[in-house]
Every structure is written in structure tokens, then in C-alpha cells.
Amino acid sequence: MYPNDSISDVSWTIDNDASIFSALWKPDAEIRHYESIGQDGYRLTVSGTHNGKSYRWGYTAFYDGHDHPVLGRDDVDSISCYRVNDNISIGFFKKDGIFCGPDARKISKDGKTLTIQTVRRNNGNVYFDVIEYKVLDTNILEGNFTRPHIHTQGAHSR
């Protein structure tokens, strides 16, 4: 399915009941929106609430192994991305040039579930989360989505 993968131009909502969080940080609600960028890239915008406070963060990246800036998070500031196949990709987050941990992203064969496995070290703590997302709404798949603005202050940190 190259040049863009099956996640592009789709929005996903978190399924907290199907997700496993090892850290104390667990969103109340979260939406991830992916947009195709060029031949081999994407823009991710994440918005949600945690303990009643809203947050937004995101990045634009290409599957080229280079560091790309992450905006709106205190715990990471860049990501390098690699595509395994149409349904699986891996990202490596960094903070100040230091490796923080990988994320593996997998889309189910039916295209209705996105699973993100994340391992991260933050402030001496290590966590491993398995986060499930479902396609948000068919209206979004038909192009009726307005991408939220990414704020670079007041973002969450695990």
C-alpha cells in the first residue's frame, strides 16, 4: 500500500477498557488523527483529556530514520520512524538527543483497530503500555474532520 500506509487520513479514539497502562498516567479520553504528508510521511495530532485537563501534541514525520520534532510534550522532543509493512511501524522517541523508548504501531487486518505498544523511561521510571484505539467515526473517514491546533505549552508528561 506504499507510498502511504493504511493509518493515514484516519482518526482513532482510545478504548480504555481494552488498553493496559503500567504507569499512573492514563488519559480520560484521547483522539489520534493521522494525515498523509507527501510520498512517505504523515502528520499525527493527538488531543485528549487527563484528570479533566485537556492536552494536545503532535509531529510531522517521514519513514526515513531521521529525527523529527515533537511539539507539545515535555517528556520527548523528537521521533524517528521506520515502516515495517503497511500495517506496522516503529518510532523511537528522544529527549535532548537521548533515547527514551520505542513505540510499535499496528493496525488490525480489518483496519478497525490500532494498537500502540510503548516502552518509556521518564524520571527514572520505566513503563510499558498497550493502548488500543478504534476508528472514531465514518464521518471522519469521509473527510469531515478539522485537525486540532497543536499547543506547545501545558502538554502532558508521563
Secondary structure by P-SEA (a helix, b strand, c coil): cccccccccbbbbbcccccccccccccccbbbbbbbcccccbbbbbbbccccbbbbbccccccccbbbbbcccccccbbbbbbccccbbbbbbbccccccbbbbbbbcccccbbbbbbbbccccbbbbbbbbbccccccccccccccccccccccccc
